[in-house]
Amino acid sequence: MTTMKQAARSARQAGRRLRTMPATLRDAALRAVARRIDDNRAVIQAANARDLQRARDDRIPQPLIHRLRLSDAKMEAIDASLQEVTAAPDPLQRVQAARQLDAGLTLTRVTVPIGVLGVIFESRPDALVQIASLCIKSGNAAILKGGSEAAESNRALFDCIQAALVATDPRFTGALHLATSRDQIDDLLRMDDLVDLIIPRGSPELVRSIQDRTRIAVLGHADGICHVYVDAAADLEQAVAIVTDAKTEYPAVCNAVETVLVHAAVAGRLLPRLREALPQVELRGDERVRALIDVPAAAAADWDTEYLDLILALKVVDDLQEAIAFINRHGSAHTDAIVTTDRQAADAFFAQVDSASVLRNCSTRFADGYRFGLGAEVGISTARIHARGPVGVEGLTTYSYRLQGDGHLVADYTGGARRFHHRDLPAPPAAGGGKG
């Protein structure tokens, strides 16, 4: 039986091979993965049916069962995601900047893979395919751990992916590994010498637990406390539709709205319409909301809660600045939206709301890697360094500085014989590991 240490070492070796593979080979492997999954759809869905039955027997909440199910529509979405990731430009060996330090001494900054990723996710077996495809596209090796509730689905999908990769080229061997137990995760989180980045994708409790147990860098978000602010200049019909979509289209996800802030000038007209439009949603409001519609009182904790359910907190504010201050204080820097026809108000909202995704006149549910045109996402990050928001292939790269000279010596510059002129150059074409 392979230990987690052996898996991590194998991934490290495979990662060094991946970074030198041409994009054409990585893309061919992803096309093979799509074919293999399509050919084995019946096997995959049979495994998923067993997971679903076990989840029902264990009385897992309905929203989680919904995320677990690999319906025909989800299988089609998996294929579409694979096609889009495959068609995306190669994220590697891109020259981000070029500078001539002196005659014959040229510096470039080039995109490269991060290395070995540990990705831990819950409930959604389709996430395994998204994550695996993004890792291969970006030249990263990975150790993947899905939730136990999706064990059979994950294994069926992983076996398809693994077989397709190795059949394309044996050098893909060891690029992906599937962890199956919590003990393995404990081991993984201690391997800061072999694993470069941990990406947890799941509940706030999962993310916080991972952050507390490792010295490896963690890319993730702890909560999805998302807001919609309905401005005084909002189109109210549009506002009702946006709030309805943001809350009810899929309430059990991190980009669903949890709090709606309403400008006092439109509250009397909007709030009754929201109540009428959302009969299935439990509305909770502050005192000013309750003066206008009959709803239970919102407690202080409601402003800091990610419900992931058909519950929505409502608050009346006096102006845009109060809304912005409230969002920056109570939000989780995930996704926040304004509904307004006032361009200046929108510009102020964009400039001052400190969130990974800031939207105008559209649902918070758009904050998603596939919808943003990234093909897929390995997760959503609320960090303020490296990748932020939906993390696609570009978020799984870092960069390397490459300096080319002709016998240049530092001593010549410290002694004053030569001087730097630091002249920026047009970025040359990508080199090495590209399409060839």
Helices and strands as residue ranges (DSSP letters): H 4-18, H 23-39, H 41-57, H 62-68, H 72-87, E 95-102, E 105-113, E 116-121, H 125-137, E 141-145, G 148-150, H 151-168, G 170-172, E 176-179, H 182-189, E 197-201, H 204-212, E 226-230, H 236-248, E 257-263, H 264-277, E 282-285, H 287-290, G 300-304, E 311-317, H 320-330, E 335-339, H 343-352, E 357-360, G 364-366, E 379-381, E 389-391, G 394-396, E 397-404, H 410-414, E 423-425
